[in-house]
Amino acid sequence: MKPTPTVLLFDIDGTLLKTGGAGRRSMRRAFHEVCDRPDALDAMDFRGMTDPLILEGGLRAIGEPATPDRLAALTGAYLRCLEVEVPASRDYEVLPGVHELLATLAGLERVVVGLGTGNSSAGARTKLAHADLWRHFGFGGFGDDHSDRVELVRAGAARGASALGVPLSACRVVVIGDTPKDARAARGIDAHCLAVLTGGYPEPELRAAGAAWVVPDLLHPAVLPTLLGKVSG
């Protein structure tokens, strides 16, 4: 019997890696460059947010309209800064088990590995390529697909099904993330969520948001069988 077609969608920040603040510093520099307001995002918690909503929230905080031109200027400045900040970050780290898990998943029959992230595709590439992780992901749903996390995860799931050559309705989809927003996004497309505690949220909060499984990190021995459907929720 062939295994069920499975689409795995990984979040990046707090799930696969931590940039050591490179993302926030890049956003701060972008607001300084474009709006002369490096403080625009000082009160914002970025965890689980999409890039478009971060930028829109920053503009709202300083009383500026989120026009397409302003958002495009901020996005461009952010991505340029990120290309500098990520390699320079002393505290950039790949989280436990990530390299091993992705190596194991590569080439498994009827399993495809993608991203479900609020980062833009260009930002995702910059963050992941620094640790040679980008090559593991053939597709994804990104912040530049949609500002709403449910919709970007839906886009990633659809691309995964296409890569498998089957309808999305025939696939088992698992979102792997570290925030309640990841769990709610999975629930929003009738997918499963495996949550990790590496992003700082407590297990009860992740469970309440809809995470079927919660593990300390991706090194945990339950992760692989869970992703492959060998552990019940």
C-alpha positions in Angstrom: 0.0 0.0 0.0 1.4 3.4 -1.0 1.8 6.0 1.7 -0.6 8.9 1.7 0.7 11.9 -0.3 2.1 14.3 2.3 2.9 18.0 2.1 5.1 19.4 4.9 5.1 23.2 5.3 7.8 24.6 7.6 7.8 28.0 9.3 11.3 29.6 9.4 11.9 31.9 12.3 11.7 30.2 15.7 11.1 26.8 14.0 14.1 26.2 11.7 16.4 28.9 12.8 16.9 32.1 14.7 18.6 35.0 13.0 19.8 36.6 16.3 17.7 39.7 15.7 18.8 40.2 12.0 15.2 40.5 10.9 14.2 43.1 13.4 17.4 45.1 12.8 16.7 45.0 9.1 13.1 46.2 9.5 14.4 49.0 11.9 16.9 50.1 9.3 14.3 50.1 6.6 12.0 52.3 8.5 14.9 54.6 9.3 15.9 54.8 5.6 12.5 55.2 4.2 10.5 57.0 6.9 13.2 58.4 9.2 11.5 56.5 12.0 13.7 53.6 13.3 11.3 53.3 16.3 8.3 52.4 14.2 8.3 48.7 15.3 9.6 49.0 18.8 6.3 47.9 20.4 5.6 45.1 18.0 6.0 41.3 18.6 7.0 39.9 15.2 6.4 36.2 16.1 4.0 34.6 13.6 3.4 37.8 11.7 3.7 38.2 8.0 6.1 40.7 6.5 3.3 42.8 4.9 1.4 43.0 8.3 4.6 44.0 10.0 5.2 46.8 7.5 1.6 48.0 7.6 1.6 47.9 11.4 4.8 50.0 11.5 3.3 52.6 9.2 0.1 52.7 11.2 2.2 53.2 14.4 3.8 56.3 13.0 0.6 57.7 11.5 1.6 57.1 7.8 -0.7 55.5 5.2 0.2 52.1 3.9 0.3 53.1 0.3 1.7 50.6 -2.3 4.6 52.9 -3.1 5.5 53.2 0.6 5.2 49.4 1.2 7.3 48.7 -1.9 10.0 51.1 -0.7 10.1 49.6 2.8 10.2 46.0 1.4 13.1 46.8 -0.9 15.1 48.5 1.9 14.3 45.7 4.3 15.6 43.0 1.8 18.8 44.9 1.1 19.4 45.3 4.8 18.7 41.7 5.5 21.3 40.6 3.0 23.8 42.4 5.2 22.5 41.7 8.6 22.0 37.9 8.3 25.7 37.1 7.5 26.8 39.6 10.1 24.6 38.2 12.9 26.8 36.7 15.7 23.7 34.9 17.2 22.3 33.3 14.0 21.6 29.7 14.8 20.0 26.7 13.1 17.8 25.0 15.7 18.4 21.5 17.0 17.5 18.6 14.7 16.9 20.8 11.6 19.7 19.6 9.4 19.2 16.0 10.3 15.4 16.0 9.8 15.6 17.7 6.4 18.3 15.3 5.2 16.0 12.4 6.3 12.9 13.8 4.6 14.7 14.4 1.3 13.7 11.9 -1.3 11.1 10.1 0.7 8.4 8.6 -1.4 5.2 10.7 -1.8 6.5 13.4 0.7 7.3 16.9 -0.4 8.9 19.6 1.8 8.1 23.2 1.5 7.7 26.4 3.5 4.8 28.1 5.1 6.2 31.4 6.3 5.3 35.0 6.7 8.6 36.0 5.1 8.7 37.0 1.5 10.3 34.5 -0.8 13.4 36.6 -1.1 13.6 37.1 2.6 13.2 33.4 3.2 16.0 32.6 0.8 18.4 35.1 2.5 17.7 33.6 5.9 17.9 30.0 4.9 20.7 30.1 2.3 23.1 31.4 5.0 23.0 27.9 6.6 22.6 26.0 3.3 19.0 25.2 4.1 17.3 26.8 1.1 18.1 23.9 -1.2 15.8 21.6 0.9 12.6 23.5 -0.1 11.2 23.2 -3.6 8.1 25.4 -3.0 6.3 27.3 -0.4 3.6 29.8 0.7 5.1 33.2 1.5 4.2 36.6 2.8 4.3 38.0 -0.7 1.6 35.5 -1.6 -0.8 36.9 1.0 -0.6 38.9 4.2 -3.0 36.5 5.9 -1.2 33.4 7.2 -4.1 31.0 6.4 -4.1 32.0 2.8 -0.3 31.8 2.3 -0.3 28.3 3.9 -3.1 27.4 1.5 -1.0 28.6 -1.4 1.9 26.5 -0.1 -0.3 23.4 0.3 -1.6 23.8 -3.2 1.9 24.0 -4.6 2.9 20.9 -2.7 0.0 19.0 -4.1 1.0 20.1 -7.6 4.5 18.9 -6.9 3.1 15.5 -6.0 0.9 15.4 -9.0 -2.3 14.9 -7.0 -5.3 17.0 -5.9 -4.9 18.9 -2.6 -7.9 17.0 -1.3 -5.9 13.8 -1.6 -3.0 15.1 0.5 -2.2 15.0 4.2 -0.8 18.5 5.0 1.2 19.2 8.1 2.3 22.7 9.2 5.4 22.8 11.4 5.6 26.0 13.4 6.3 27.6 16.7 3.5 30.1 17.3 -0.3 30.0 17.8 -0.6 31.7 14.4 1.0 28.7 12.7 -1.5 26.4 14.5 -4.5 28.5 13.6 -3.3 28.7 10.0 -3.2 24.9 9.8 -6.6 24.7 11.3 -7.8 27.2 8.7 -7.1 24.9 5.8 -8.0 21.7 7.7 -4.4 20.7 8.0 -2.5 19.3 11.0 0.1 21.3 13.1 3.2 20.0 14.7 4.4 22.8 17.1 7.8 23.2 18.6 8.6 25.1 21.8 11.7 26.8 20.3 9.8 30.0 19.6 9.0 30.7 23.3 5.3 30.0 23.4 4.1 27.5 26.1 2.5 24.2 25.2 -1.0 25.0 26.5 -1.2 28.1 24.3 -0.1 26.1 21.2 -2.5 23.4 22.0 -5.4 25.9 22.5 -4.6 27.3 19.1 -5.0 23.9 17.5 -1.6 22.2 17.5 -2.2 18.5 17.4 1.4 17.7 18.6 3.9 19.8 20.6 7.5 18.8 20.9 10.5 20.6 22.5 12.4 20.9 19.2 12.8 19.1 15.8 15.4 16.8 17.4 12.7 15.0 19.4 12.3 11.3 18.3 8.6 11.7 17.9 9.0 14.3 15.1 9.7 12.1 12.1 7.0 9.4 12.8 4.5 12.2 13.5 5.2 14.0 10.2 4.9 10.7 8.3 1.5 9.9 9.9 2.7 7.1 12.2 1.7 8.9 15.4 -1.9 9.8 16.2 -2.8 13.2 17.6 
